[in-house]
């Protein structure tokens, strides 16, 4: 008992020492710590996803990319981009960015009509800028700015916050509703969007493969950096330079 | 003849000096447009000639980068623990890795257009961010930002951000892991091994 207590006590004091050292190092480093306490689970899920990607997802995306001509692919991208503007209007409003919400609503109206159900992104041609927002970003703006990393097969990298955000995004996604009388049509749309997104990522595959010393860490840190950038709408506050 | 040659040498010297003293946003724009121009005209780069893309980057882009600073940023706090010689080796290997992997991206840049965002800086600034956006047909535009610092010889890039992802600091955890496991020399060896395997791929691609 005493032995255990002693070990516990020693561990705690070592813990305090380490924490103290980190705290001391803090102002010098000023780097954002990576929150990945579930790294073991995440790496396992990452491996599962890599397997699925290699066997099914990537080959399908490659066929799609090869067979479908560029104008059609652009149409598919624009169509789902238009649907995403529903989410953008909603989340810009929730974050109090009313001007952006207004622009995105304008985009939605123009692209759904003149742009023929969103197949053409006329609004961008007219100079109406898109403001990508999702519920994960809304949660971050509302104060949940730190969240542990999670990796899901097929869904890909997320954080705990962004997983919750993703569920809300699915519930507010018209794709799942407007066609819910025809399950087959809805599922086809969801599958098409999935393949389209994966196909758009094909050119980055090689770069990540070549650039990473540890692909999991590379993907995780890129995801966390990108989210930080999105949450701050493209201008995140600068982290301190280690050389300064 | 000799006079002409001397005039040419001076003109080139002057041109490169002028470029170095250029404002940071002008520098980014000039280098980008020059490289894009070459890519648009060069069929073999468009067809994926990685070696040629690397040579282009080496000649036109690298002189405007500060790899010492980039490597320090990528390594983080452990940088100060490295000896000057280790720092030099690290920077050399990291440079090779970055050039090898990201030169490839150029081969798909034929139809890309770069838009330069409005740039502001104050008179005394010695550290600035130049923001651009890459537009590609049928795809979302991608944010591409450069961090530059001022030297007597001109401005140098020390970080590149793609869609908010720093190509430099994205290595910090991976490098930290390597250093924790096998020290600075271990990290140098790990990057060198990676570079050798990439060189192997390059040779294979050449052979086919």
Interface residues (C-beta under 8 A of the other chain):
Chain A: X25 X28 X29 X31 X34 X70 X71 X73 X74 X77 X81 X200 X203 X206 X207 X210 X211 X212 X213 X214 X217 X218 X220 X221 X222 X225 X226 X228 X229 X230 X234 X236 X239 X241 X242 X243
Chain B: X69 X72 X73 X76 X77 X79 X97 X98 X100 X101 X102 X104 X105 X108 X137 X138 X139 X140 X143 X161 X163 X164 X165 X166 X167 X169 X170 X171 X172 X173 X174 X175 X177 X178 X190 X191 X194 X198 X201
